[in-house]
Amino acid sequence: ILNVEQSPQSLHVQEGDSTNFTCSFPSSNFYALHWYRWETAKSPEALFVMTLNGDEKKKGRISATLNTKEGYSYLYIKGSQPEDSATYLCAFKRGATNKLIFGTGTLLAVQP
Amino acid sequence: ETGVTQSPTHLIKTRGQQVTLRCSSQSGHNTVSWYQQALGQGPQFIFQYYREEENGRGNFPPRFSGLQFPNYSSELNVNALELDDSALYLCASSLGVHANTGELFFGEGSRLTVL
């Protein structure tokens, strides 16, 4: 059974706080790791697709790291803003398959 | 906006009925994947279509079926609806078969309630 686990399940922070989430996935036969941001009543939107061990990617105040040997990825948000409030999903792709295995997400609420 | 549109946005059915959900992929994308998100879970892969052929299937029974048309739009059909089929159904398009080469572009989903 392939499981992708995300923690924490939910997070409430104040505007300006920095925060991070964890995504754990099977370390064998790794192919790619995706991060998506999903705002309420909208569609999930891709943040990063990461494929190489040690990858670090950044988009504005959001960044992500990848460790394929130990099977985890971190997503960091620096100086959280209310518009960052969303569910953050990670998804793992195993070699020789064409499906993404999603975690249950981390729900972030940023209060002004 | 991803350019992926799904219809209907909400619908209510009763047990035993059949439902068809539709998806228009982003322009130029030849691959469509369908996911089911039940309450409290992450999206679960149902199947993928590439150039009008099913190209991979998740752990869903045969009463879940699909089609992809020459313009790459797609349908998800579910027969003999069960209460547990109540969920948000997400369609995602991509360019190429393998999701690792690029992100998925999702629609906003179709919320199905089975009574």
Boltz contact constraints between the chains, C-beta under 6 A:
constraints:
  - contact:
      token1: [A, 31]
      token2: [B, 100]
      max_distance: 6.0
  - contact:
      token1: [A, 32]
      token2: [B, 100]
      max_distance: 6.0
  - contact:
      token1: [A, 43]
      token2: [B, 2]
      max_distance: 6.0
  - contact:
      token1: [A, 43]
      token2: [B, 106]
      max_distance: 6.0
  - contact:
      token1: [A, 43]
      token2: [B, 107]
      max_distance: 6.0
  - contact:
      token1: [A, 43]
      token2: [B, 108]
      max_distance: 6.0
  - contact:
      token1: [A, 44]
      token2: [B, 106]
      max_distance: 6.0
  - contact:
      token1: [A, 46]
      token2: [B, 103]
      max_distance: 6.0
  - contact:
      token1: [A, 49]
      token2: [B, 103]
      max_distance: 6.0
  - contact:
      token1: [A, 93]
      token2: [B, 99]
      max_distance: 6.0
  - contact:
      token1: [A, 93]
      token2: [B, 100]
      max_distance: 6.0
  - contact:
      token1: [A, 98]
      token2: [B, 48]
      max_distance: 6.0
  - contact:
      token1: [A, 98]
      token2: [B, 56]
      max_distance: 6.0
  - contact:
      token1: [A, 98]
      token2: [B, 97]
      max_distance: 6.0
  - contact:
      token1: [A, 98]
      token2: [B, 98]
      max_distance: 6.0
  - contact:
      token1: [A, 99]
      token2: [B, 45]
      max_distance: 6.0
  - contact:
      token1: [A, 99]
      token2: [B, 56]
      max_distance: 6.0
  - contact:
      token1: [A, 100]
      token2: [B, 99]
      max_distance: 6.0
  - contact:
      token1: [A, 102]
      token2: [B, 42]
      max_distance: 6.0
  - contact:
      token1: [A, 102]
      token2: [B, 43]
      max_distance: 6.0
  - contact:
      token1: [A, 103]
      token2: [B, 42]
      max_distance: 6.0
  - contact:
      token1: [A, 104]
      token2: [B, 41]
      max_distance: 6.0
  - contact:
      token1: [A, 104]
      token2: [B, 42]
      max_distance: 6.0
